[in-house]
Amino acid sequence: MANRTTNITGLIAELKVQLRLADNPNMIVFTPLGGNGPVDIVTLDLTTGEYQGYDVKSKNYRKKDYTGKDGYERKRIGSLIHRSTTPEQKRLKVKIIYATI
């Protein structure tokens, strides 16, 4: 289970993205009631009728280099940690948004 700081950071990231998406007057932003599931935000474009699901992640950067099993050291300090979508998110065509806290 994630600690309280991680939960608060994720909530702040989601709220920032919701505000950014809601700036568009032709966009309606929805959030899941229980907070569970493969999607954090769903948007509906009123002009085109298209909807899009988003999964919000906080930007995190690597703190250490990585040495692979082959012994090759990869210089990764300061690089963004990319998160992949789950099979269910791929099926739903969910996009990942990285938010800065």
C-alpha positions in Angstrom: 0.0 0.0 0.0 1.3 3.5 -0.9 2.0 5.9 1.9 0.1 9.1 2.6 2.6 11.4 0.8 2.3 9.4 -2.4 -1.5 9.5 -2.3 -1.5 13.2 -1.8 1.0 13.8 -4.6 -1.1 11.7 -7.0 -4.3 13.6 -6.0 -2.6 17.0 -6.6 -1.4 15.8 -10.0 -4.9 14.7 -11.0 -6.4 18.0 -9.9 -3.8 20.0 -11.8 -4.5 18.0 -15.0 -8.3 18.4 -14.5 -7.9 22.2 -14.3 -5.7 22.3 -17.4 -8.2 20.2 -19.4 -11.2 22.2 -18.1 -9.7 25.4 -19.5 -11.1 24.4 -22.9 -14.7 25.6 -23.0 -15.7 22.8 -25.5 -14.4 20.1 -23.1 -16.3 18.4 -20.3 -14.1 16.7 -17.7 -15.3 13.6 -15.7 -13.7 11.8 -12.9 -14.5 8.3 -11.5 -16.6 8.4 -8.3 -14.7 5.7 -6.4 -11.3 6.6 -7.7 -10.7 3.0 -8.8 -10.2 1.7 -12.3 -7.9 2.0 -15.3 -8.9 5.7 -16.0 -8.3 8.8 -13.8 -10.0 11.3 -16.1 -12.5 11.1 -19.0 -13.0 14.0 -21.3 -15.8 14.7 -23.8 -15.3 17.1 -26.6 -18.6 18.9 -27.3 -17.7 19.9 -30.8 -16.6 16.5 -32.1 -18.3 14.2 -29.7 -15.1 12.3 -29.1 -14.1 11.1 -25.7 -10.7 10.3 -24.3 -9.5 8.5 -21.1 -6.4 9.6 -19.2 -4.3 8.1 -16.5 -2.4 10.7 -14.6 1.1 10.0 -13.3 3.4 12.3 -11.3 6.7 13.1 -12.9 9.5 11.1 -11.2 13.2 11.1 -12.0 15.8 8.5 -11.5 18.2 9.0 -8.6 20.7 6.2 -9.4 22.4 4.7 -12.4 21.5 1.2 -13.5 23.9 -1.6 -14.0 22.4 -4.4 -16.2 22.9 -8.1 -15.8 25.5 -7.9 -18.6 27.6 -5.5 -16.5 27.0 -2.5 -18.7 26.4 0.6 -16.6 23.7 2.9 -18.0 23.8 6.6 -17.0 20.2 7.3 -16.0 20.5 9.8 -13.2 17.9 12.6 -13.8 16.0 10.8 -16.6 12.2 10.6 -16.5 10.7 7.3 -15.3 8.2 6.2 -17.9 5.2 4.2 -16.9 3.5 1.8 -19.2 -0.2 1.2 -19.7 -1.8 -2.0 -18.5 -3.4 -4.4 -21.1 -6.9 -3.1 -20.1 -5.7 0.5 -20.6 -4.3 -0.4 -24.0 -7.7 -1.9 -25.0 -9.5 1.3 -23.9 -6.8 3.5 -25.6 -6.0 5.4 -22.4 -3.4 8.1 -22.7 -0.9 8.7 -19.9 -0.3 12.3 -18.8 2.7 13.2 -16.7 2.1 16.0 -14.2 4.6 18.2 -12.5 4.0 18.8 -8.8 
